[in-house]
Amino acid sequence: MAFKQFERTSLELSMGIVLSCLCASVTYADTLAPANPATVDACVALASNADRLACYDSVFKPAALPVVQAAVVPEPVKKIDQPVVQPTTLKEKVVDTVSNIKVIGKAPTLEPTTSLLDQRWELSEKSKLGVWNIRAYQPVYLLPVFWTSDKNEFPSSPNPNNTVTDAQNLKSTESKFQISLKTKAWENIFGNNGDLWVGYTQSSRWQTFNAEESRPFRETNYEPEASLMFRTNYELLGLDGRLLGVTLNHQSNGRSDPLSRSWNRVIFNVGLERGNFALMLRPWIRLEEDSKDDNNPDMEDYIGRGDLTAFYKWKQNDFSLMLRHSLKGGDDSHGAVQFDWAFPISGKLRGHFQLFNGYGESLIDYNHRATYAGLGVSLLNWY
């Protein structure tokens, strides 16, 4: 009986020792096992179902795929309209107005290679040649033969100090020549528009066939001027408006009384063209002088208050027709017409024919009507 009790006690003691060892082994294994087993064998050794399942998940769960971010598509760049800056100062307003002179419909694009007025005044930006370049202005010619239908032997004027009482013994045939040059003194005064030109024209009538009077120069007219020219762009009556300008003009013959003649005027310029045809309209206002010093107080009633000149190029021929009038009726209705033709002769040699009828072929003849015809050579043309 005592033996059985001892045997039972030993058995219980042995089982307690075995259980203690198992618990210690499990605890030790749990201590040694990594938190994240790297192999299947490590997972099998785990006693806990939950731990083993977690181990399998850690082994067989695929690595997290890298997160691919969608490409960032930049938003289209929005075009920011520049605000239109309105001119505020007087100068800015003048520049804006002058640089954009467009009225009565827009004309075709200005072509420097074909525009007659552009060739003459450098209107487009492509034609600008800078300042102080000497070029022809009005035609330059020499007419060895220049004949008149009525010699003015007694030049007169309402001013008694400018009336000739002695005959000058003139010949009906003489020679005439003209020199005319201009240059640009200031370019693009208002923005990209507005050029200041200065010009000089001199025309002489020379009594080359009057040996009795020692072949004197009968009359020479000197004409300096300054012009402010602007480019325009409009269409009127089938013509393209290309030019608008104003000119301060002085003209005199540089002689003493009673043969002295002179005047000053402000000339307005309007230029239109189409193809080989150009038209210049020039109304003017005379600057009045003291009546005592005025050599020719009725100048406008004979020379006129404006002129209109048409130009036409045909092959190698240049034609021009000038018309002017006093713009008055009755006894004060006076005017003149002049026709010029420059034509080819041989190579660069060109001829020049001129025909004039009316009042004012020269200053000394401003109130004398006659017909004049001349023939010679053209040295420089209008264009």
Secondary structure, DSSP 8 states (H G I E B T S, - for coil): -HHHHHHHHHHHHHHHHHHHHHHHHHHHHHHHS-SS--SHHHHHT---HHHHHHHHHHHHS---------------------------SHHHHHHHHHHT---SS------TTT-HHHHHH--SGGG---SS--EE-S-EEEEEEEEESS--SS---SSGGG---S-----SEEEEEEEEEEEEEE--SBTTB-EEEEEEEEEEEE-TT-GGGTS-EEEEEEEEEEEEEEEEEEEETTEEEEEEEEEEEEEE----TTS--EEEEEEEEEEEEETTEEEEEEEEEE----TTT-S-TTTHHHH-SEEEEEEEEETTEEEEEEEEE-S--GGG--EEEEEEEEEEEETTEEEEEEEEEEE-SSGGGTT-EEEEEEEEEEEE---
